Amino acid sequence: MRFAKCLLLACTALSAAPALADDAADEAPGDAIVVTGELLESGAATKTDTPAIEVPQPVTIIPSELFEAQGAISIGDTLNYVAGVQSNPYGPDSRIDGGFIRGVNALQFRDGMRDVFSYYASIRADPYNFDSVQVLRGPSSMLFGSGSLGGIINLNSKLPEFTETGEVQVRYGSFDRKELLADYTGPITDTLAVRAVGLVRDADTQTDYVSDDRVLFSPSLTWAPTMDTSVTLLGLYQEDDSGSTSQFLPLVGTILPNVNGQLPNDLFIGKPGWDRYDGRLLQGTVLVDHRFSETVSVNAKARYIDSDLTYFTHYPDSYSSPANPYVDPEQRIIGLYSDGSVAGMEIFSTDNNAQFNFNTGEAIGHVVLAGVDYTWSRVRKTGGYGYEFIDIYDIDYDALSDYGGGLPRGAAPYEDVTQDQLGFYLQDQVRLWDRVSVVLGARHDEVGSRSFTAPEETWSATTFRAGVIGEVIKGVSPFLSYTEL
């Protein structure tokens, strides 16, 4: 998937955007110009179109214009300036994304449905494929089922629009990073709109012999026969040819001194050509919205994910004796693990709900949400290990084992886990005097798990949520919240 190394300068081509107002010269001197806009909506926080300022939960929305301007090249990078979030907590990592929210590893969702169920069974999402990234701090189990105590990260896919616009970008960056990106959306007919997002990348990384190559294509189609109905089909194909930038170098020789000097930051510990993190990802998503009236609407979504990953890596034995990991007096020879695994992941998710808007008094409004969601996932892994020794200050790459290009000897299946979760949830958002918001909710889940190494297990749980937020003065809205995990 490598393409010619002839991309020299970064440039961006944008289509012309339609005017948002008539020419001022055509306006009479006394005419008023009315400007309208929308408050940032909480989206995933309540699964309703509620302004974030009315949600008793810390919600941060990072639009694509912001994280692209900041130079984000991974989902972890989009979280760099979010309060309460530690992005890329283990440093740059070409295998996984995300961050710690309030000190706890966050779960990743896409379009309101969870899309990562296991480490090292899938490839990273690309920020160019999303309109925004939402961060919900605190437990969100009432709406999303079993989750993280710290919070969740929700990625909002780019979807078709009925206003034609598009761009083509050519980028060049550090470590010989070359990218060609394109994004186009527009109407086909009065009721059909399309979008196509594509990316091709050829890049090295800060670690020798580790590439970061990617091909991505995400087409989508929206059918909107009326103002009250829309159906969107969203596809994704992504292929990564990469490796692990995390080399797990020993303390002695990096942070602690070694008589042989400092190990270089770009040092590669492994077998060139064997070490890899190569994956393929296919996704198909359908999103349906229909409004029966001003008071009743329904929302339904479903997604199927198929992912395959090959992860071959070497890493030094830096853990058996961290203060003295070397086996020779000269502090040069160290043990080296080889770890190879082949993983497959399948996920089916669906989330369906009905929304009811009504008043129970002149100054009391309700948004009631009732829904059911279901997730099924299966993760399978086969792997094996090896062990040898290297001179870490003069690695003989040719002498390292490559196991004939495949898994280490003795490889066997070690994981085959199937899980399913069925959840029912009910939420009432009460708006009082257009100043105070109260959110009440309850959820019940049934969860099952099966594995070839353990008998089938089932669990059930009921969780609750309550919160209140009020605008004391304009722009200041303290809140109290109680949530269960």
Secondary structure, 3 states (H helix, E strand, C coil): CCCCCCCCCCEEEECCCCCCCCCHHHCCCCCCCCCCCCCCEEECCCCEEEEHHHCCCCEEEEEHHHHHHCCCCCHHHHCCCCCCEEECCCCCCCCCCCEEECCEECEEEECCEECCCCCCCCCCCCHHHEEEEEEEECCCHHHHCCCCCCEEEEEEECCCCCCCEEEEEEEEECCCEEEEEEEEEEECCCCEEEEEEEEEEECECCCCCCEEEEEEEEEEEEEEEECCEEEEEEEEEEEEEECCCCCCCCCECCCECCCCCCCCCCCCCCCCCCCEEEEEEEEEEEEEEEECCCCEEEEEEEEEEEEEEEEEEEEECCCCCCCCCECCCCCCEEEEEEEEEEEEEEEEEEEEEEEEEEEEECCEEEEEEEEEEEEEEEEEEEEEEEEEEEECCCCCHHHCCCHHHCCCCCCEEEEEEEEEEEEEEEEEEEEECCCEEEEEEEEEEEEEEEECCEEEEEEEEEEEEEEEEECCECCECCEEEEECC
